[in-house]
Amino acid sequence: MSEQTKARSTADALRADDKKDAPAAAGGGPVGAVANWMDERTGSAKGISYLMKKVFPDHWSFMLGEIAMYSLVILLISGTFLTFWFVPSMGETVYNGPYVPLKGTQMSEAFASTVRISMDVKGGLLIRQIHHWSALIFVVSIALHMFRVFFTGAFRKPREINWIIGLLLAMLAMVEGFLGYSLPDDLLSGTGIRAMQGFILSIPVIGTYISYILFGGGFPGQDIIPRFFTLHVLLLPAILVGLFTAHIILVMVHKHTQYPGPGRTNKNVVGFPMMPVYAAKAGGFFFVVFGITALIAGLVSINPIWMYGPYEPTMITAGSQPDWYMGFADGALRLLPGFLEFNLFGKTWSFNIMIGAILMIPILWTIMGLYPFIEKWVTGDNEEHHILDRPRNRPTRTGLGMAAITFYGILFAACGNDIIAIKFHLSINDITRAFQIGLIVMPIIVFWVVKRMCLSLQRYDRDLVLHGRESGRLVRTAKGRFFEAHEDLDDYERWALVAYESPAPVDLESATDENGVRRKSARKDRLRARVSHYYFKDRVEPVTPMELASAHHDGQAGEQIESHPDEAESGHMHGGAEEIGAAHAYGHPSPHDKQD
Amino acid sequence: MSSLVARRRHPAAIAIVLLLGLIITGGLYAAFAPKNADAASSNTQTAAAGHKLFLSNCASCHGLDGAGGDGGPSLVGVGAAAVDFQVGTGRMPLANPGVQAERGKPQFNDKDTAALAAYVASLGEGPSVPSSSLTQGGGDIAKGGELFRVNCAMCHNFAGSGGALTRGKFAPNLMDVSGKHIYEAMLTGPQSMPVFNDSNLSAQDKKDIISFLQNVKAESSPGGWSMGNLGPVPEGLFAWTIGIGMLILIAVWLGKKAA
């Protein structure tokens, strides 16, 4: 029985207890009476009771998604406030407000109204800054949430669909952010829209038509801001909220994942119920997120559009960058070599722009969307997983993830190449070339280093389980040898270090069947075996109970099964501990030892 | 066992060791870093005195007669404004050859600078040092802002915070540059900068631009800390470090509360 059907049947079981013609609740007081009144009219008690009893595990990394959720709420609230004053129009006007450095300047109504929000409307600037900071934090938390889900393997069955929904949410959040950044029609947003138009134009054949349709004519025209406004406040928020709802419902259906620990299995969730613990915690955390966002917005300036001034197609400022989440695409443009633009058949083909600006995001998102399925194909694992992996226990996946983050990070850093150049007094040409090389070389190096680090950490865990923790207590034996006493781990600590799956590479089945006939799937199998070896050939197996027992009770014998034969032979792990009983070699002797 | 040894495995130990290392390195650097030697100066004011200063400080590159040499361009016709800018901002005499003469501590006092300027001006006609009425501000800030965004912002950034040029060259930050030097830079186009002569940007336009920059420097940032007016890069950096950092700290704290 899958977990989904199980969850459903659990809900059914809850309903089975319902009395169809229950009299009004005698107890419960006024709250119970209101709840009953609601339930009799909406039947909401079952659902609410299900939600209230829903158990969530506790870990700070599970709150990264929560930060995104709360930021979305903050964005909706502050954005609504901004629409009260924002005028989404490219109509020309002359500024006559209180801000002297713009007095008498010709500008669009969109820009004028944004200056008005910033300078005239009470609290307007604060709300604008809350909206903008919250947007940045929204996408940061989405990215971190994604890292957490990836590195802990939370995308595995049954959560593949939710991983894809999350990817769509991340992409939509970026597009939504870009649209919002474009609305005020200041120098930076105008530059951004102009760059976007260039990206569209770089699409062969149809680019020009798309640009004309989108802008309703040439650049910039009168239509773009009103159209972006509709997309920004109506269409994309609706899709975002819709997808987010699906995302969260699937979390309810799947149950939340949990980190490995004593008593935690794929069949249960160890944590606290929604009511009252999580309602208080999560509700409190919402106010914390709102408070910190408001604090930053109150103290740190963001997007000072009055400084940028109104956009004119003739103007540009040094340090024109998009908001950070679009930075990697901008960085790709800065790194792509110029020879990708060439003339052929009397036309210019701008692949130097198109690859970074148009193709890259769909390609990257497709790869990310396919990853759960690729890994599932490699492992051949058809089980449901509700216990998370510790990243070190999946060295190849962790290495691949870090390599991808490095690739992304270099693109991201390349977007700020000019700022790096002036702040560190470097040549922008050298920086760009270094990033170009780094983009190819660094992910490979990082993959290798991270994979090795994971394996080392696994060995360290192994060592910790078998030998305990160095206590810092030096013991001198009767023969005059010194050794450091080791403290044994307790069962709870040990559990997390030994209870994990460590898939072995699949072996290649014989290419022919028992009759000597070539299998149809031979080639596919060979590929799978190769990828599986790539994934799992380097592995440190978890400590088995037998190994543990022999390490602790037989003293020297424990060394025999060490992963490093040379160390095992010399027997210097404890440096003399074998001379005395385990009770003295370990800080916390076991009850068994105490009897001696 | 001493308490120091007992605490060597404390989580903060590595941070403290690092901090100590940094303090010691920084302190040693501050103690041993080379200091600027005091430049010789003289009180004479005339072009003749300027000539003497020129021969002893500038001629090795610009030639004995200021007509240029292997190391430096001809100064005939650059005018007093160019000398006042280059010497007055410490760019000349060149501290070390590089892609760009960098602003530094002026090596001559005002009188010697004026003498040098008078000598170079006598070599051939060129723009003179602007009158203080043009360089003290008081122009149209809004007009100046518009002119700045059209003519200057593409290199110097919207708030005069500076920007990168090719191969390590850069358009410098304008916030601490005096009105006179900004005016002279526009007039003479030092290094990578184009010349904005009076038919390009009138004297009044230049005055407006200077007024705009002075206002940028003087006005308080209504939104709070401006983070150097460098656009979205520092904003993204802030969101990724302090912003999300504070939230994660709280999340860790809330996560710990249960256990």
Interface residues (C-beta under 8 A of the other chain):
Chain A: D58 H59 W60 S61 F62 M63 L64 E66 I67 V100 P101 L102 K103 G104 T105 S118 M119 L125 Q129 W133 L136 I137 V140 S141 L144 L187 L188 G271 F272 V277 K281 G284 F285 V288 V289 I292 I296 G298 L299 V300 S301 I302 N303 P304 W306 M307 Y308 G309 E312 T314 M315 I316 T317 A318 G319 S320 Q321 P322 D323 W324 G327 C415 G416 N417 D418 I419 A421 I422 H425 L426 S427 I428 N429 D430 G472
Chain B: M1 A6 R9 V99 I141 A142 K143 G145 E146 R149 V150 A153 M154 C155 H156 N157 F158 A159 S161 G162 G163 A164 L165 T166 R167 G168 F170 A171 F212 N215 V216 E219 S221 P222 G223 G224 W225 S226 M227 N229 L230 G231 P232 V233 P234 E235 G236 L237 F238 A239 W240 I242 G243 I244 M246 L247 I248 I250 A251 V252 L254 G255 K256 K257 A258 A259
